[in-house]
Amino acid sequence: MKLGVHLVNFDFPEGRAAIGPTLARVGTAAEAAGVANLSAMDHYFQLTGMGIGDGNAPMIEGYTTLGFLAAHTTTLELQLLVTGVTYRHPGLLAKIVSTLDV
């Protein structure tokens, strides 16, 4: 069985400045624990009414997050769960994903 982790909350007690260092530690820890994949969301704003946070909570851009995690991991499969088809022009999305793949 393979285990994956999905990142949904970026509202850390240390504040927004802690997002980058915390993500780096999460990626390193997930990799060390043998997690197969790590995924993030493709949302502009934090989901509300689902017990995750409120609309004012930090939500970081999904593909940029994957690029950041790629710089801090080597074996994890990185994923973006659901890409909103109305968020980006299809040509731009293709360029973003192909650049990330490199």
Legacy VTK file of the C-alpha trace (Angstrom):
# vtk DataFile Version 3.0
C-alpha trace
ASCII
DATASET POLYDATA
POINTS 102 float
0.000 0.000 0.000
1.220 3.501 -0.832
0.428 6.455 1.382
-0.170 10.023 0.233
-0.533 13.283 2.114
-2.738 16.165 0.989
-1.914 19.683 2.195
-4.977 21.803 2.969
-4.113 24.300 5.693
-1.365 26.930 5.584
-2.499 28.939 8.617
0.408 28.298 10.976
0.657 29.711 14.520
3.960 31.394 13.589
2.205 33.380 10.841
2.569 33.657 7.088
6.355 33.921 7.246
6.420 30.308 8.465
4.721 28.895 5.352
7.917 28.323 3.332
10.054 26.804 6.093
7.154 24.655 7.281
6.428 23.353 3.772
10.103 22.463 3.363
10.029 20.512 6.649
6.774 18.776 5.683
8.264 17.668 2.352
11.445 16.402 4.004
9.516 14.612 6.768
7.064 13.020 4.323
9.924 11.761 2.207
11.798 10.396 5.243
8.628 8.621 6.394
8.260 6.848 3.052
5.191 8.740 1.867
4.626 8.065 -1.845
2.989 11.344 -2.866
2.308 14.811 -1.573
-0.476 16.928 -3.026
-1.830 20.444 -2.682
-5.041 22.209 -3.726
-5.635 24.540 -6.657
-7.809 27.149 -4.954
-7.609 30.931 -4.834
-9.015 31.120 -1.324
-9.162 28.754 1.629
-12.229 26.517 1.679
-14.841 27.709 4.137
-17.425 25.746 6.066
-15.435 22.506 5.903
-13.565 22.812 9.178
-10.323 23.720 7.395
-10.232 27.475 7.867
-11.987 30.641 6.910
-11.850 32.705 3.732
-9.149 34.942 5.234
-6.756 32.079 5.975
-3.664 31.820 3.768
-3.990 29.805 0.543
-0.912 29.488 -1.633
-0.826 28.948 -5.405
-0.760 25.250 -6.259
1.774 24.983 -9.079
4.218 27.319 -7.353
3.857 25.162 -4.249
4.774 22.063 -6.269
7.858 23.812 -7.641
8.900 24.788 -4.123
8.380 21.250 -2.844
10.322 19.842 -5.801
13.306 21.919 -4.691
13.141 20.359 -1.209
12.419 16.709 -2.075
13.804 14.048 -4.403
11.597 10.950 -4.303
8.051 12.167 -3.613
5.509 12.209 -6.399
4.068 15.724 -6.306
0.477 16.310 -7.343
-2.089 19.049 -7.617
-5.536 17.818 -6.737
-8.034 19.261 -9.217
-7.076 22.131 -11.492
-9.864 24.620 -12.045
-10.406 24.876 -15.808
-11.404 28.520 -15.500
-8.370 29.600 -13.455
-5.808 29.749 -16.276
-5.759 29.953 -20.052
-5.117 26.419 -21.432
-1.915 27.532 -23.185
-0.587 29.080 -19.993
-1.491 25.968 -18.004
0.361 23.778 -20.508
3.437 26.007 -20.183
3.252 25.997 -16.370
2.972 22.197 -16.183
5.664 21.526 -18.780
8.042 23.924 -17.009
7.324 22.257 -13.683
7.969 18.855 -15.242
11.453 19.966 -16.319
LINES 1 103
102 0 1 2 3 4 5 6 7 8 9 10 11 12 13 14 15 16 17 18 19 20 21 22 23 24 25 26 27 28 29 30 31 32 33 34 35 36 37 38 39 40 41 42 43 44 45 46 47 48 49 50 51 52 53 54 55 56 57 58 59 60 61 62 63 64 65 66 67 68 69 70 71 72 73 74 75 76 77 78 79 80 81 82 83 84 85 86 87 88 89 90 91 92 93 94 95 96 97 98 99 100 101
